[in-house]
Amino acid sequence: MDIKIVGKNIDLTEGIKTSIQDKLGKLGKYFTNEVEIRATVRAKKARQTIEVTVIPISGSILRAEQSEENLYAAIDGVVDKLSRQLRKYKTRLIDKGHQSIRFENISDEPEVKDDNDIRIMRRKKFGFKPMSEEEAILQMELLGHNFFVFTNAETDELAIVYKRKEGDYGIIEPE
């Protein structure tokens, strides 16, 4: 397991790095292949945020984020979130035939059914007009959405523009 830790607006001490590596290292028992784990620690005022992305060689990417006043509590919280995600997706991943997760290490505790179960309530179809990223952001804002799918006029490929928690924007585009 390759764990990469980055700090933004915070000096990462060896104690913090060790704690993150130890806690995230416990997730290694869930994966059969080598995985890359990226942890980004941010400090903003009195809140400490840790964002973790787990990228297996094959299979689904997992992501969790936790903010707390105490960074060590945030680390524990993000590991708990990732563990819950693994339990929740266990059945779905088995059904799809993914073998990047070692299911024998995920408990079969009954999950409390929540409203996050996948249900497609509406399907929309629409044509994609080539536009610039700025036009896509404007269109997204006009519609009042937090994301917008468009054909990038520069690359002639589909892309997604989205509004981030910080209030700025992000673009998702194919490799």
N, CA, C and O of each residue as an XYZ file, in Angstrom:
700
protein
N       0.842     -1.170      0.000
C       0.000      0.000      0.000
C       0.887      1.233      0.000
O       1.818      1.356      0.796
N       0.573      2.144     -0.915
C       1.338      3.376     -1.040
C       0.488      4.514     -0.486
O      -0.534      4.872     -1.071
N       0.909      5.082      0.642
C       0.160      6.168      1.278
C       0.918      7.469      1.065
O       2.069      7.611      1.479
N       0.240      8.431      0.402
C       0.821      9.740      0.164
C       0.058     10.753      1.009
O      -1.169     10.826      0.948
N       0.794     11.533      1.797
C       0.179     12.497      2.701
C       0.652     13.895      2.328
O       1.850     14.157      2.216
N      -0.319     14.787      2.138
C      -0.028     16.162      1.766
C      -0.711     17.085      2.767
O      -1.845     16.834      3.175
N      -0.022     18.151      3.164
C      -0.601     19.138      4.061
C      -0.793     20.464      3.356
O       0.098     20.938      2.651
N      -1.955     21.061      3.548
C      -2.232     22.384      2.988
C      -2.597     23.307      4.144
O      -3.530     23.038      4.901
N      -1.853     24.388      4.266
C      -2.044     25.359      5.348
C      -1.802     24.734      6.724
O      -2.360     25.181      7.727
N      -0.973     23.709      6.757
C      -0.658     23.049      8.014
C       0.708     22.383      7.894
O       1.044     21.820      6.852
N       1.487     22.449      8.961
C       2.765     21.743      9.010
C       2.502     20.350      9.566
O       2.028     20.202     10.692
N       2.811     19.339      8.775
C       2.574     17.963      9.197
C       3.763     17.474     10.009
O       4.868     17.336      9.484
N       3.535     17.213     11.285
C       4.591     16.682     12.140
C       4.722     15.189     11.880
O       3.852     14.577     11.260
N       5.801     14.617     12.353
C       5.989     13.164     12.200
C       4.900     12.404     12.947
O       4.478     11.338     12.497
N       4.438     12.930     14.078
C       3.366     12.282     14.831
C       2.077     12.210     14.038
O       1.389     11.189     14.053
N       1.742     13.303     13.337
C       0.539     13.322     12.518
C       0.684     12.335     11.366
O      -0.226     11.552     11.093
N       1.833     12.374     10.690
C       2.054     11.468      9.566
C       1.981     10.009     10.005
O       1.378      9.175      9.329
N       2.600      9.713     11.141
C       2.596      8.341     11.662
C       1.179      7.898     12.000
O       0.787      6.772     11.695
N       0.414      8.781     12.629
C      -0.959      8.447     12.984
C      -1.790      8.163     11.730
O      -2.552      7.197     11.693
N      -1.642      9.000     10.714
C      -2.385      8.801      9.471
C      -1.979      7.494      8.811
O      -2.837      6.734      8.362
N      -0.672      7.220      8.747
C      -0.203      5.984      8.125
C      -0.686      4.759      8.885
O      -1.070      3.761      8.275
N      -0.671      4.826     10.216
C      -1.128      3.684     11.015
C      -2.617      3.418     10.815
O      -3.028      2.277     10.599
N      -3.418      4.472     10.886
C      -4.870      4.307     10.765
C      -5.255      3.859      9.348
O      -6.056      2.939      9.185
N      -4.687      4.504      8.333
C      -5.014      4.125      6.959
C      -4.404      2.773      6.593
O      -4.938      2.066      5.738
N      -3.301      2.413      7.226
C      -2.674      1.125      6.985
C      -3.582     -0.035      7.332
O      -3.464     -1.120      6.764
N      -4.501      0.201      8.280
C      -5.447     -0.849      8.663
C      -6.422     -1.174      7.536
O      -7.011     -2.254      7.521
N      -6.595     -0.258      6.600
C      -7.488     -0.511      5.466
C      -6.876     -1.507      4.486
O      -7.584     -2.061      3.645
N      -5.577     -1.737      4.586
C      -4.890     -2.647      3.679
C      -5.447     -4.050      3.696
O      -5.350     -4.767      2.700
N      -6.031     -4.457      4.815
C      -6.584     -5.811      4.900
C      -7.795     -6.001      3.988
O      -8.190     -7.134      3.714
N      -8.381     -4.909      3.519
C      -9.555     -4.993      2.661
C      -9.229     -5.183      1.189
O     -10.124     -5.511      0.410
N      -8.002     -4.991      0.785
C      -7.662     -4.976     -0.632
C      -6.726     -6.123     -0.993
O      -5.804     -6.452     -0.246
N      -6.985     -6.734     -2.172
C      -6.133     -7.824     -2.637
C      -4.953     -7.293     -3.429
O      -3.870     -7.877     -3.385
N      -5.140     -6.196     -4.155
C      -4.074     -5.619     -4.976
C      -3.423     -4.448     -4.271
O      -3.900     -3.966     -3.244
N      -2.323     -4.007     -4.848
C      -1.700     -2.799     -4.350
C      -2.647     -1.635     -4.583
O      -3.294     -1.549     -5.627
N      -2.722     -0.760     -3.625
C      -3.577      0.418     -3.755
C      -2.759      1.657     -3.439
O      -1.756      1.606     -2.727
N      -3.214      2.760     -3.987
C      -2.624      4.053     -3.667
C      -3.643      4.800     -2.822
O      -4.820      4.889     -3.172
N      -3.172      5.333     -1.707
C      -4.043      6.115     -0.834
C      -3.469      7.517     -0.749
O      -2.306      7.707     -0.393
N      -4.301      8.496     -1.081
C      -3.883      9.897     -1.000
C      -4.645     10.562      0.134
O      -5.875     10.554      0.159
N      -3.910     11.131      1.063
C      -4.520     11.840      2.186
C      -4.092     13.297      2.123
O      -2.901     13.605      2.070
N      -5.065     14.183      2.131
C      -4.797     15.614      2.125
C      -5.348     16.194      3.415
O      -6.532     16.057      3.721
N      -4.465     16.846      4.166
C      -4.848     17.455      5.439
C      -4.856     18.964      5.249
O      -3.888     19.548      4.762
N      -5.969     19.589      5.645
C      -6.091     21.040      5.534
C      -6.498     21.622      6.870
O      -7.231     21.003      7.642
N      -6.013     22.815      7.127
C      -6.414     23.543      8.327
C      -7.047     24.856      7.891
O      -6.485     25.600      7.087
N      -8.210     25.120      8.429
C      -8.888     26.373      8.138
C      -9.528     26.845      9.429
O     -10.480     26.246      9.929
N      -8.989     27.927      9.954
C      -9.411     28.459     11.255
C      -9.252     27.357     12.299
O      -8.163     26.803     12.450
N     -10.319     27.037     13.018
C     -10.209     26.033     14.083
C     -10.565     24.627     13.608
O     -10.584     23.698     14.416
N     -10.848     24.447     12.309
C     -11.246     23.151     11.780
C     -10.085     22.469     11.068
O      -9.344     23.100     10.314
N      -9.941     21.193     11.317
C      -8.946     20.368     10.641
C      -9.718     19.403      9.739
O     -10.657     18.747     10.190
N      -9.329     19.318      8.484
C     -10.021     18.451      7.530
C      -9.031     17.471      6.936
O      -7.917     17.838      6.561
N      -9.453     16.215      6.854
C      -8.653     15.208      6.160
C      -9.536     14.609      5.071
O     -10.669     14.193      5.316
N      -8.987     14.577      3.871
C      -9.667     14.007      2.716
C      -8.824     12.833      2.245
O      -7.627     12.981      1.999
N      -9.448     11.669      2.119
C      -8.725     10.453      1.739
C      -9.354      9.857      0.482
O     -10.571      9.689      0.398
N      -8.506      9.543     -0.485
C      -8.939      8.878     -1.704
C      -8.166      7.568     -1.817
O      -6.936      7.558     -1.769
N      -8.892      6.469     -1.968
C      -8.289      5.148     -2.109
C      -8.440      4.743     -3.565
O      -9.554      4.638     -4.080
N      -7.295      4.514     -4.233
C      -7.301      4.189     -5.656
C      -6.719      2.790     -5.847
O      -5.499      2.623     -5.858
N      -7.591      1.774     -5.997
C      -7.079      0.433     -6.258
C      -6.628      0.308     -7.710
O      -7.036      1.102     -8.558
N      -5.787     -0.686     -8.001
C      -5.331     -0.914     -9.373
C      -6.530     -1.187    -10.271
O      -6.594     -0.691    -11.395
N      -7.476     -1.972     -9.779
C      -8.726     -2.190    -10.509
C      -9.852     -2.102     -9.494
O      -9.671     -2.452     -8.328
N     -10.981     -1.650     -9.923
C     -12.113     -1.543     -9.017
C     -12.496     -0.104     -8.752
O     -12.016      0.824     -9.405
N     -13.365      0.054     -7.786
C     -13.933      1.357     -7.482
C     -13.003      2.210     -6.633
O     -12.296      1.712     -5.756
N     -13.023      3.499     -6.915
C     -12.277      4.469     -6.113
C     -13.157      4.853     -4.937
O     -14.351      5.104     -5.101
N     -12.571      4.896     -3.765
C     -13.295      5.296     -2.564
C     -12.783      6.656     -2.114
O     -11.597      6.955     -2.249
N     -13.686      7.485     -1.574
C     -13.295      8.794     -1.109
C     -14.102      9.144      0.121
O     -15.303      8.885      0.183
N     -13.434      9.735      1.103
C     -14.127     10.193      2.303
C     -13.424     11.445      2.818
O     -12.229     11.647      2.603
N     -14.198     12.273      3.498
C     -13.671     13.515      4.056
C     -14.281     13.709      5.429
O     -15.454     13.404      5.645
N     -13.484     14.217      6.355
C     -13.967     14.460      7.707
C     -13.339     15.738      8.238
O     -12.137     15.952      8.080
N     -14.140     16.588      8.864
C     -13.658     17.824      9.474
C     -13.985     17.813     10.957
O     -15.103     17.492     11.360
N     -13.007     18.164     11.749
C     -13.177     18.225     13.205
C     -12.264     19.319     13.743
O     -11.379     19.801     13.036
N     -12.481     19.705     14.989
C     -11.560     20.637     15.630
C     -10.255     19.921     15.974
O      -9.186     20.532     15.973
N     -10.347     18.632     16.268
C      -9.186     17.816     16.606
C      -8.833     16.955     15.390
O      -9.661     16.175     14.920
N      -7.624     17.092     14.890
C      -7.207     16.361     13.693
C      -7.247     14.852     13.910
O      -7.632     14.110     13.005
N      -6.857     14.390     15.087
C      -6.851     12.948     15.344
C      -8.274     12.375     15.323
O      -8.472     11.238     14.893
N      -9.256     13.143     15.780
C     -10.656     12.712     15.693
C     -11.098     12.669     14.233
O     -11.850     11.780     13.836
N     -10.636     13.621     13.440
C     -10.964     13.636     12.010
C     -10.375     12.417     11.314
O     -11.016     11.828     10.443
N      -9.156     12.033     11.692
C      -8.518     10.850     11.104
C      -9.338      9.605     11.427
O      -9.611      8.793     10.543
N      -9.734      9.452     12.696
C     -10.563      8.312     13.083
C     -11.888      8.314     12.319
O     -12.354      7.269     11.866
N     -12.486      9.494     12.181
C     -13.763      9.606     11.489
C     -13.678      9.223     10.027
O     -14.573      8.556      9.508
N     -12.610      9.637      9.353
C     -12.486      9.334      7.924
C     -12.244      7.837      7.716
O     -12.738      7.266      6.744
N     -11.500      7.200      8.604
C     -11.286      5.746      8.499
C     -12.605      5.011      8.742
O     -12.895      4.022      8.068
N     -13.404      5.486      9.698
C     -14.718      4.883      9.939
C     -15.616      5.022      8.713
O     -16.317      4.081      8.343
N     -15.595      6.203      8.082
C     -16.407      6.409      6.881
C     -16.002      5.456      5.771
O     -16.857      4.870      5.108
N     -14.700      5.298      5.565
C     -14.221      4.397      4.516
C     -14.629      2.953      4.817
O     -15.018      2.214      3.913
N     -14.540      2.558      6.076
C     -14.940      1.199      6.464
C     -16.432      0.986      6.219
O     -16.835     -0.077      5.746
N     -17.255      1.988      6.538
C     -18.700      1.880      6.287
C     -18.974      1.784      4.787
O     -19.828      1.010      4.355
N     -18.242      2.575      3.993
C     -18.422      2.503      2.543
C     -18.113      1.106      2.030
O     -18.829      0.579      1.178
N     -17.050      0.509      2.545
C     -16.681     -0.832      2.101
C     -17.760     -1.848      2.454
O     -18.092     -2.710      1.640
N     -18.313     -1.750      3.674
C     -19.392     -2.666      4.053
C     -20.627     -2.449      3.183
O     -21.276     -3.410      2.770
N     -20.951     -1.179      2.904
C     -22.140     -0.856      2.121
C     -22.033     -1.389      0.697
O     -23.010     -1.897      0.146
N     -20.855     -1.275      0.105
C     -20.684     -1.674     -1.289
C     -20.278     -3.127     -1.454
O     -20.110     -3.592     -2.581
N     -20.119     -3.846     -0.368
C     -19.688     -5.235     -0.449
C     -20.581     -6.039     -1.384
O     -20.079     -6.698     -2.295
N     -21.871     -6.001     -1.183
C     -22.796     -6.773     -2.002
C     -22.772     -6.310     -3.447
O     -22.768     -7.129     -4.367
N     -22.755     -5.000     -3.648
C     -22.754     -4.476     -5.013
C     -21.498     -4.892     -5.758
O     -21.559     -5.236     -6.939
N     -20.367     -4.863     -5.081
C     -19.116     -5.228     -5.735
C     -19.063     -6.713     -6.051
O     -18.542     -7.106     -7.095
N     -19.588     -7.534     -5.171
C     -19.626     -8.973     -5.438
C     -20.516     -9.238     -6.643
O     -20.163    -10.029     -7.518
N     -21.678     -8.572     -6.692
C     -22.607     -8.760     -7.805
C     -21.971     -8.372     -9.133
O     -22.252     -8.988    -10.161
N     -21.125     -7.363     -9.117
C     -20.494     -6.899    -10.356
C     -19.219     -7.667    -10.679
O     -18.645     -7.478    -11.752
N     -18.766     -8.529     -9.774
C     -17.607     -9.357    -10.047
C     -16.266     -8.693     -9.779
O     -15.239     -9.183    -10.248
N     -16.248     -7.598     -9.043
C     -14.971     -6.958     -8.712
C     -14.205     -7.825     -7.710
O     -14.776     -8.324     -6.740
N     -12.951     -7.989     -7.953
C     -12.135     -8.786     -7.053
C     -11.016     -7.967     -6.416
O     -10.041     -8.533     -5.921
N     -11.145     -6.652     -6.425
C     -10.106     -5.810     -5.854
C     -10.270     -5.649     -4.354
O      -9.439     -5.016     -3.701
N     -11.344     -6.221     -3.796
C     -11.590     -6.094     -2.370
C     -11.680     -7.491     -1.768
O     -12.311     -8.384     -2.334
N     -11.041     -7.669     -0.617
C     -11.093     -8.953      0.067
C     -12.308     -8.942      0.972
O     -12.271     -8.360      2.056
N     -13.387     -9.583      0.536
C     -14.656     -9.489      1.221
C     -14.690    -10.239      2.550
O     -15.515     -9.940      3.413
N     -13.805    -11.202      2.713
C     -13.821    -11.946      3.970
C     -13.447    -11.046      5.154
O     -13.733    -11.390      6.301
N     -12.819     -9.911      4.892
C     -12.426     -9.004      5.969
C     -13.457     -7.917      6.238
O     -13.251     -7.079      7.115
N     -14.545     -7.915      5.511
C     -15.599     -6.931      5.728
C     -16.720     -7.635      6.469
O     -17.262     -8.633      5.993
N     -17.065     -7.108      7.640
C     -18.069     -7.773      8.462
C     -19.433     -7.734      7.795
O     -19.715     -6.868      6.967
N     -20.266     -8.682      8.169
C     -21.614     -8.756      7.623
C     -22.616     -8.152      8.597
O     -23.767     -8.585      8.661
N     -22.175     -7.148      9.356
C     -23.087     -6.496     10.280
C     -24.256     -5.942      9.484
O     -24.072     -5.401      8.394
N     -25.450     -6.077     10.026
C     -26.584     -5.528      9.286
C     -26.465     -4.012      9.193
O     -26.241     -3.322     10.188
N     -26.618     -3.533      8.012
C     -26.552     -2.086      7.788
C     -27.931     -1.508      8.027
O     -28.938     -2.098      7.635
N     -27.975     -0.372      8.660
C     -29.235      0.330      8.812
C     -29.586      0.892      7.446
O     -28.798      1.622      6.847
N     -30.765      0.551      6.957
C     -31.148      1.019      5.623
C     -31.344      2.522      5.696
O     -32.050      3.035      6.564
N     -30.712      3.206      4.776
C     -30.844      4.650      4.738
C     -31.431      5.079      3.400
O     -31.704      4.254      2.528
N     -31.613      6.353      3.261
C     -32.206      6.882      2.040
C     -31.208      6.994      0.912
O     -31.551      7.509     -0.152
N     -29.964      6.523      1.105
C     -28.933      6.646      0.087
C     -28.902      5.457     -0.868
O     -28.007      5.368     -1.709
N     -29.871      4.533     -0.752
C     -29.901      3.415     -1.687
C     -30.141      3.958     -3.088
O     -30.833      4.960     -3.270
N     -29.576      3.302     -4.049
C     -29.643      3.794     -5.422
C     -31.029      3.574     -5.997
O     -31.507      2.442     -6.079
N     -31.673      4.667     -6.395
C     -32.965      4.609     -7.069
C     -32.931      5.679     -8.160
O     -32.676      6.852     -7.886
N     -33.182      5.271     -9.362
C     -33.252      6.242    -10.461
C     -34.688      6.710    -10.525
O     -35.593      5.935    -10.833
N     -34.892      7.985    -10.233
C     -36.233      8.543    -10.179
C     -36.605      9.284    -11.456
O     -37.788      9.473    -11.738
N     -35.611      9.703    -12.228
C     -35.895     10.460    -13.437
C     -34.764     10.244    -14.422
O     -33.605     10.092    -14.036
N     -35.107     10.232    -15.677
C     -34.113     10.111    -16.732
C     -34.340     11.263    -17.698
O     -35.463     11.510    -18.137
N     -33.251     11.971    -18.026
C     -33.347     13.084    -18.964
C     -32.404     12.842    -20.125
O     -31.338     12.248    -19.962
N     -32.804     13.306    -21.294
C     -31.947     13.241    -22.465
C     -31.887     14.642    -23.054
O     -32.896     15.342    -23.141
N     -30.695     15.034    -23.451
C     -30.558     16.333    -24.098
C     -29.297     16.339    -24.936
O     -28.363     15.575    -24.689
N     -29.285     17.207    -25.926
C     -28.135     17.325    -26.816
C     -27.047     18.168    -26.186
O     -27.324     19.046    -25.369
N     -25.825     17.903    -26.563
C     -24.686     18.643    -26.044
C     -24.201     19.640    -27.089
O     -23.827     19.257    -28.197
N     -24.209     20.888    -26.737
C     -23.727     21.937    -27.616
C     -22.299     22.272    -27.205
O     -22.050     22.499    -26.021
N     -21.360     22.309    -28.132
C     -19.993     22.674    -27.755
C     -19.958     24.067    -27.124
O     -20.560     25.006    -27.646
N     -19.254     24.196    -26.004
C     -19.136     25.481    -25.328
C     -17.841     25.536    -24.537
O     -17.224     24.507    -24.261
N     -17.438     26.733    -24.181
C     -16.234     26.910    -23.374
C     -16.548     26.563    -21.923
O     -17.711     26.437    -21.541
N     -15.508     26.412    -21.128
C     -15.694     26.109    -19.716
C     -16.455     27.232    -19.021
O     -17.299     26.976    -18.162
N     -16.152     28.484    -19.395
C     -16.825     29.633    -18.794
C     -18.320     29.631    -19.130
O     -19.154     29.937    -18.279
N     -18.650     29.280    -20.387
C     -20.054     29.199    -20.781
C     -20.770     28.101    -19.990
O     -21.921     28.272    -19.586
N     -20.088     26.978    -19.771
C     -20.683     25.872    -19.022
C     -20.955     26.286    -17.576
O     -21.993     25.937    -17.012
N     -20.021     27.030    -16.978
C     -20.221     27.504    -15.601
C     -21.419     28.452    -15.552
O     -22.253     28.359    -14.652
N     -21.499     29.349    -16.507
C     -22.616     30.280    -16.556
C     -23.934     29.528    -16.719
O     -24.916     29.837    -16.043
N     -23.958     28.543    -17.614
C     -25.163     27.750    -17.832
C     -25.552     27.004    -16.552
O     -26.730     26.944    -16.201
N     -24.561     26.434    -15.856
C     -24.825     25.717    -14.615
C     -25.447     26.666    -13.586
O     -26.420     26.314    -12.919
N     -24.884     27.861    -13.462
C     -25.393     28.844    -12.506
C     -26.810     29.281    -12.878
O     -27.666     29.432    -12.006
N     -27.054     29.483    -14.167
C     -28.387     29.889    -14.606
C     -29.434     28.832    -14.291
O     -30.576     29.155    -13.966
N     -29.035     27.555    -14.390
C     -29.959     26.456    -14.090
C     -30.105     26.211    -12.590
O     -31.046     25.551    -12.149
N     -29.158     26.752    -11.807
C     -29.193     26.537    -10.365
C     -28.712     25.163     -9.950
O     -29.061     24.682     -8.873
N     -27.911     24.525    -10.795
C     -27.374     23.199    -10.485
C     -25.993     23.320     -9.863
O     -25.378     24.386     -9.895
N     -25.506     22.210     -9.293
C     -24.147     22.218     -8.750
C     -23.180     21.457     -9.661
O     -22.005     21.315     -9.323
N     -23.655     20.966    -10.809
C     -22.777     20.395    -11.831
C     -23.461     20.550    -13.187
O     -24.667     20.781    -13.273
N     -22.660     20.416    -14.238
C     -23.201     20.565    -15.591
C     -22.324     19.776    -16.551
O     -21.100     19.910    -16.537
N     -22.953     18.950    -17.387
C     -22.242     18.148    -18.380
C     -22.292     18.896    -19.706
O     -23.350     19.379    -20.108
N     -21.157     18.992    -20.383
C     -21.106     19.738    -21.631
C     -20.021     19.179    -22.539
O     -19.161     18.419    -22.096
N     -20.066     19.560    -23.817
C     -18.997     19.230    -24.756
C     -18.043     20.401    -24.776
O     -18.424     21.520    -25.119
N     -16.796     20.141    -24.407
C     -15.788     21.194    -24.368
C     -15.436     21.582    -25.801
O     -15.014     20.740    -26.594
N     -15.613     22.869    -26.130
C     -15.370     23.344    -27.487
C     -13.905     23.217    -27.887
O     -13.602     23.052    -29.068
N     -12.986     23.293    -26.915
C     -11.561     23.211    -27.221
C     -11.113     21.791    -27.523
O     -10.308     21.574    -28.429
N     -11.635     20.805    -26.761
C     -11.189     19.423    -26.912
C     -12.185     18.556    -27.670
O     -11.843     17.458    -28.109
N     -13.420     19.042    -27.828
C     -14.499     18.315    -28.484
C     -14.825     17.005    -27.758
O     -15.240     16.028    -28.381
N     -14.632     16.995    -26.431
C     -14.945     15.833    -25.616
C     -15.902     16.237    -24.504
O     -15.983     17.409    -24.134
N     -16.628     15.252    -23.975
C     -17.521     15.526    -22.864
C     -16.711     15.910    -21.637
O     -15.620     15.388    -21.408
N     -17.256     16.823    -20.855
C     -16.623     17.242    -19.610
C     -17.729     17.592    -18.621
O     -18.882     17.797    -19.001
N     -17.357     17.657    -17.360
C     -18.302     18.025    -16.310
C     -17.693     19.175    -15.527
O     -16.544     19.092    -15.091
N     -18.448     20.237    -15.348
C     -18.031     21.328    -14.484
C     -18.869     21.203    -13.215
O     -20.055     20.879    -13.290
N     -18.269     21.455    -12.047
C     -19.001     21.335    -10.797
C     -18.571     22.422     -9.826
O     -17.464     22.954     -9.911
N     -19.463     22.739     -8.909
C     -19.191     23.743     -7.883
C     -18.630     23.028     -6.665
O     -19.211     22.056     -6.181
N     -17.498     23.514     -6.173
C     -16.831     22.905     -5.025
C     -17.331     23.511     -3.720
O     -17.934     24.584     -3.722
N     -17.082     22.831     -2.615
C     -17.509     23.313     -1.303
C     -16.924     24.686     -0.988
O     -17.559     25.505     -0.323
N     -15.707     24.928     -1.473
C     -15.031     26.190     -1.187
C     -15.633     27.351     -1.978
O     -15.289     28.508     -1.735
N     -16.535     27.050     -2.927
C     -17.176     28.083     -3.707
C     -16.579     28.277     -5.090
O     -17.149     28.994     -5.912
N     -15.436     27.648     -5.361
C     -14.864     27.750     -6.702
C     -15.358     26.568     -7.534
O     -16.280     25.867     -7.117
N     -14.765     26.341     -8.690
C     -15.274     25.333     -9.620
C     -14.215     24.296     -9.949
O     -13.018     24.544     -9.808
N     -14.666     23.147    -10.383
C     -13.779     22.083    -10.833
C     -14.273     21.558    -12.166
O     -15.446     21.701    -12.512
N     -13.358     20.947    -12.913
C     -13.688     20.349    -14.204
C     -13.258     18.890    -14.157
O     -12.157     18.576    -13.705
N     -14.111     18.014    -14.616
C     -13.764     16.596    -14.767
C     -13.785     16.323    -16.265
O     -14.779     16.575    -16.947
N     -12.656     15.796    -16.763
C     -12.560     15.486    -18.187
C     -11.847     14.155    -18.377
O     -11.060     13.744    -17.525
N     -12.119     13.478    -19.496
C     -11.486     12.169    -19.732
C      -9.990     12.297    -19.993
O      -9.508     13.340    -20.436
N      -9.267     11.215    -19.710
C      -7.826     11.212    -19.962
C      -7.551     10.996    -21.425
O      -6.391     10.963    -21.837
